Amino acid sequence: MIKILDGAMGSELIQRGENLPDYIWSADSNIKNPELVYQIHKDYVNVGSDYITTNTFRTTPRAYVKTGLSKVDSIEIAHKSLKSAVKMAKRAAGNKIKVLGS
């Protein structure tokens, strides 16, 4: 049995007008434009993906520290970005398909 995985998130964000900042790239959109992250996931669901992957790449304190944030602030915002990424993927998937971590 063949299963279909979704496609790129970062490339889609850029194509749809997002500016991905250094170090945190697509993780920034989880906070600044979660509805666009949701819409990209939903588009993959609508074209037949069996699985979508969360937009959790670079949602780590280590990545956010590189942007100049303190360790404490980096932990807080990384957690917020990660939670948003998971929420948007689950919302787009509904009960139709599976969500995978990335």
N, C-alpha and C positions, 0 to 999 in steps of 0.2 A: 504494500500500500504506500502510495506517495503522499506526503504531507507538504504543504506550502507554508513557508515562513515569510513574514513581512520583509520589507526592504529597508533601505537606509532612512534614518531619522535626520541626521545632521544635514545631509544633502537636500532633503525635502524642506527643512527649515530655511536653509539659505535660499532655495528656489522660491520660497513663499515670502521672502523679504526680511527674514531675521538676520541680524548681525551676531555672529557667535564670537564672544570674547575669548581672548587667550586663556589658556589653562582649563577653563570650565566648559567651553564650547557649548554643546547643546543643553547642558544642565541648567544654564541660565534661563532658557525658555520655559522650564518647568515652573519657575517662579514668575517670570515677567509675562509669559504668554501661554499659560497652561491650556487654554482653549485651542490654540493652534496645534499643540502636541496631541491633544485629544482628536482633533480633526484629521491629523495625519494617520493616527492609529485607526480611526473610523474608516478612512479611505482604504486602508489596507484590508480591513475586515470586509468592506463592501465589494472589493474585487476578488475575494475568495481566499484570503490567507486563513490557514488553519491555526496558526500561532502568531501572536505578536509579542515583541520584546519590549520591556519597559525602557524608558529613556533614562536609564540610571548610569550611563557611562559618564564619568567625571563628577558624580554626585558624592564626592568624598571630601572630608576635611583637608586632606593633603592637597587636593586640587585648589580648593578655596584659599588656603594659606598662601599659595603662589600668587593670588590676586592682590595680596597685601593685607588681608583681613587677619585679625588676631586668631589665635588658636581657638579660643572660646567662641568667637563669632563664626569662625569657619565650621566648627562642629554644629552650631545651631542652623546655619543656612544650608549646610550639606544635608542635614536631616530633613529640613523643610523641602528642599528640592527632591530628595529621594521619595518622600511621602507623596508629593504631588505627582511625580512620575508614575508611581504605582497606582495611584488613584485614577489618573487619566487613562492608563492602559486598561484597568479593570472596567472602568466606565464604558470605554469603547468596545471591549470584548463582550460585555453583557454576559449572558449565559450561553453564547453561541460558540465561542472558541476559547482556547487556553492562552494564558499570559505566562511568558517566560521572563526570568530576570536576565539582565544584561550586565 
